[in-house]
Amino acid sequence: MLAYTIHANHLAPRPKYSDIVSDRFPGLRVAVVIPYYNEAAAIAAVVRDFRRHLPDASIIAFDNNSTDGTADIARAAGAQVISVPFQGKGNVVRRMFADVDADVYVMADGDATYDAAISPELVDTLIRDKLDMVVGSRLSDEQTAYRLGHRFGNVMLTQCAATIFGKAFKDMLSGYRVFSRRYAKTFPAHSKGFEIETELAVHALSMRMPVAEVVTNYKSRPEGSESKLNTYRDGFRILITIVRLFKSEKPFAFFTTGFAICSILSIAFAILVFETYIQTGLVPRIPTVILRSVLAMIVAILLICGIVLDTITHGRNEIKHLAYLSIPVWETV
């Protein structure tokens, strides 16, 4: 899988979108998709910024049951607004990829924290290098923009996922991404909430898709906009999602880990029982014998589960790959 990081020079002037995309790739359909919930203070600026830097793109805002009039503000700013009744960012992303038909999808949160000026470069990177996903890796010197707890949690969860699925991202939880049509139309989107970013990254890793990161500026929210992310609650959900994806994407490794742990415990208890038997000729530790027997049965079950589910996963991955290949690649000039 191709994966690398690009350090964008934010001080150098960037070429216009028309110079990067429209002239080199005529007819390419680019859609900016913006998930949001109660972002009345920020949504107009988000729509205007992306309209300025991606003037030929469709701007589509996905309202997730907002109660502060954000939908009306987004519509007045020039965005098409689609309502998603099921609460949670994961549900919104699922509807985005299902409802929007485009060649390139630019996803950014509606809180005005991401740099719209870098979006042409993200699109160009995706097309030029024939990638399926480009992640806008967040870089910020503002403490209020990227809180210490969020930074620490992001690093820990990203390293955890990298250990299991392979290291490809430094900022796995960024909400600023660009996707190919192939990615969007074959992404299963099982997650309901903020853990969707983890699923987006793991899907690319498990399918061995070509991906990249581009370092981008990350700004503070405008006054009146509040984060909906809970550091501990959502961090725990993301961790559970990593474990769940570990089980579904790498079942043999998952179950053989349990197999190894239970095998060690079973052998340790067996040694205790045999030592007593050799010394006294008796087996007084009946509960230990029962526990050891149960662990031995669990060992066998875990090994069988790992083998069977690994075979099923290989077949499922083949089907996913065929679905991925069925999506035509855009033609460039």
Buried (B, 14 or more C-beta within 10 A) or exposed (E): EEBEBBEBEEEEEBEBBEEBBBEBBEEBBBBBBBBBBBBBBBBBBBBBBBBEBBEEBBBBBBBBEBEBEBBBBBBEBEBEBBEBEEEBBBBBBBBBBEEBEBBBBBBBBBBBBBBBBBBBBBBBBBBEBEBBBBBBBBBBEEEEBBBEEBBEBBBEBBEBBBEBBBEBBBBBBBBBBBBBBBBBBBBEBBBBBBBBBBBBBBBBBBBBBBBBBBBBBBBBBBEEBEEBBEBEEBBEBBBEBBEBBBBBBBBBEBBBBBBEBBBEBBEEBBEEBEEBBEEEEEEEBEEBBEBBEEBBEBBEBBBEBBEEBBEEBEEEBEEBEEEBEEEEEBEEE
